[in-house]
Amino acid sequence: MDLDALVVVHTPEEAGAHGLARAAELLLRSGAFGLVVVDLTGGLPRSTAWLGRLAGLAREHASRVVLLTQGEEGAGSAGALVGLRVVTRRERRAPGRFVLDHRVLRDRSGGVAPRAEARRGPWGAA
């Protein structure tokens, strides 16, 4: 991913999750983005039609959509159209040192091998 070409889109808070999904739809519809990341940690839109639109637009423009959600392993995902669902747990090993453990809950592509990763947090992280 070219961070020099990164575009961040903010939506009004009152638009909620529906506004985030609508913004993602407009970005995909433009065909100008190969990757769209949508932060849905505050909750998912009520209807599920948005997910089908995003999936169709991503296919049409050869793009990828990443939905960031928050929940436990047993919680429901964004829907049946989700091709890959990964839960990541972070465990502190020492001050500023972490291990990320990825668990694949759903993989329709068959190409992801989960593994644990040792990472260093930003300087000053406890």
C-alpha positions as CSV (number, residue, x, y, z in Angstrom):
1,M,0.0,0.0,0.0
2,D,1.4,3.4,-1.0
3,L,1.0,5.6,2.1
4,D,1.8,8.7,0.1
5,A,-1.5,8.1,-1.8
6,L,-3.5,7.3,1.3
7,V,-6.8,9.1,1.4
8,V,-8.7,9.4,4.7
9,V,-12.4,10.2,4.6
10,H,-14.3,11.4,7.7
11,T,-18.0,11.2,7.8
12,P,-20.3,13.2,10.2
13,E,-20.8,11.4,13.5
14,E,-24.6,11.8,13.1
15,A,-24.4,9.8,9.9
16,G,-23.4,6.7,11.9
17,A,-22.5,3.4,10.4
18,H,-24.9,4.0,7.5
19,G,-22.8,7.1,6.5
20,L,-19.6,5.1,6.7
21,A,-21.0,2.4,4.4
22,R,-22.3,5.0,2.0
23,A,-18.9,6.7,1.9
24,A,-17.3,3.4,1.1
25,E,-19.8,2.7,-1.6
26,L,-19.0,6.1,-3.2
27,L,-15.3,5.5,-3.1
28,L,-15.7,2.0,-4.7
29,R,-18.1,3.4,-7.3
30,S,-15.4,5.8,-8.5
31,G,-13.1,2.9,-9.4
32,A,-10.1,5.0,-8.2
33,F,-9.3,2.9,-5.1
34,G,-7.8,-0.6,-4.9
35,L,-8.4,-0.9,-1.2
36,V,-11.1,0.7,1.0
37,V,-10.9,0.2,4.8
38,V,-14.1,0.9,6.7
39,D,-14.0,1.4,10.5
40,L,-17.2,-0.1,11.7
41,T,-16.0,-0.6,15.3
42,G,-18.9,1.6,16.5
43,G,-21.5,-0.8,15.0
44,L,-22.8,-2.1,11.8
45,P,-25.6,-0.5,9.6
46,R,-29.0,-2.0,10.3
47,S,-29.8,-3.4,6.9
48,T,-27.6,-5.8,5.1
49,A,-28.1,-4.4,1.5
50,W,-25.0,-2.2,1.9
51,L,-22.8,-5.3,2.2
52,G,-24.0,-6.7,-1.2
53,R,-23.5,-3.3,-2.9
54,L,-19.9,-3.1,-1.5
55,A,-19.1,-6.7,-2.6
56,G,-20.5,-6.1,-6.1
57,L,-18.6,-2.8,-6.6
58,A,-15.4,-4.3,-5.3
59,R,-15.7,-7.2,-7.8
60,E,-16.6,-4.7,-10.6
61,H,-13.6,-2.5,-10.0
62,A,-11.1,-5.3,-8.9
63,S,-10.9,-3.7,-5.4
64,R,-10.8,-5.0,-1.9
65,V,-12.9,-3.9,1.1
66,V,-11.7,-4.4,4.7
67,L,-14.3,-4.0,7.4
68,L,-12.9,-3.3,10.8
69,T,-15.4,-4.5,13.4
70,Q,-15.3,-5.0,17.2
71,G,-16.6,-8.1,18.9
72,E,-15.8,-11.4,20.4
73,E,-15.2,-14.6,18.5
74,G,-18.7,-15.8,19.0
75,A,-20.3,-12.5,17.8
76,G,-21.9,-12.4,14.4
77,S,-19.9,-11.1,11.5
78,A,-21.0,-8.5,9.0
79,G,-22.8,-11.1,6.9
80,A,-22.6,-14.1,4.6
81,L,-20.8,-12.2,1.9
82,V,-17.7,-11.8,4.1
83,G,-14.9,-13.9,2.5
84,L,-12.3,-13.7,5.3
85,R,-13.0,-13.2,9.0
86,V,-10.0,-12.9,11.4
87,V,-9.9,-12.3,15.1
88,T,-6.7,-10.9,16.4
89,R,-5.7,-11.0,20.1
90,R,-2.9,-8.9,21.5
91,E,-0.9,-10.1,24.5
92,R,1.7,-7.9,26.3
93,R,4.9,-9.8,26.8
94,A,7.0,-6.9,28.2
95,P,6.8,-3.1,28.3
96,G,6.3,-2.1,24.7
97,R,6.5,-5.7,23.4
98,F,3.4,-7.6,22.2
99,V,2.5,-10.8,20.5
100,L,-0.4,-10.7,18.0
101,D,-2.3,-14.0,17.6
102,H,-4.5,-14.3,14.5
103,R,-7.3,-16.8,14.4
104,V,-9.1,-17.3,11.1
105,L,-12.8,-17.9,11.7
106,R,-13.9,-17.9,8.1
107,D,-11.8,-18.2,4.9
108,R,-13.6,-18.7,1.6
109,S,-10.3,-18.2,-0.4
110,G,-8.4,-20.9,1.4
111,G,-5.1,-18.9,1.3
112,V,-4.5,-17.6,4.7
113,A,-2.3,-19.4,7.2
114,P,-2.7,-17.9,10.7
115,R,0.5,-17.3,12.7
116,A,1.5,-15.4,15.8
117,E,3.7,-12.3,15.3
118,A,5.9,-10.6,17.8
119,R,5.7,-6.8,17.6
120,R,7.2,-3.7,19.3
121,G,4.7,-1.0,20.2
122,P,5.5,2.7,19.5
123,W,8.2,4.3,21.7
124,G,6.7,5.3,25.0
125,A,4.0,2.5,25.0
126,A,3.7,0.8,28.4
